[in-house]
Amino acid sequence: MLKIVLVNPEIAPNTGNIARLCVCNSIQLHLVHPLGYQINDRNLKRAGMDYWQHLDLVEHADLDAFLASLPPDARMRWFSTKSDTLHWDVDYQSDDWLVFGAESKGLPDRLRAVHPEGWVKIPMGGRFVRSLNLSSSVAIGAYEALRQIHHGAR
């Protein structure tokens, strides 16, 4: 099963939209605390609508707890604007982990030292944009992975 990981997400409606995407595609969602909102936030539930009861959700106390929980053979895809590899230039498999950072700061730099492989970025051609919205980025990454998984090679 494909897995989406949100490390320290800050905006409840983004997580709600991502949760809905996960339910619609049988993707497991991992939330790495601390979160920028309460998990019972009404905006989170509103964006996720009535899908919450069907969500395969795993919560982690912090980044170290998440990293410790990973199986040794985990295939990680770390999404970052600081990568040189485009997200569509990697081969996704059904058990991949797609990891996204907080809306305001992305993934912590210390992850590169521990996990130097698997870093990808979503290309952006606009010169005035730093990054895409988190829920948009997750959708782009997830649907490229699903396209490859269900329809073969790139």
Beta strands, then each sheet from edge to edge (+ up, - down):
strand 1: 3-7
strand 2: 28-32
strand 3: 57-60
strand 4: 76-79
strand 5: 97-100
strand 6: 119-120
sheet 1: 3+ 2+ 1+ 5+ 4+ 6+
end
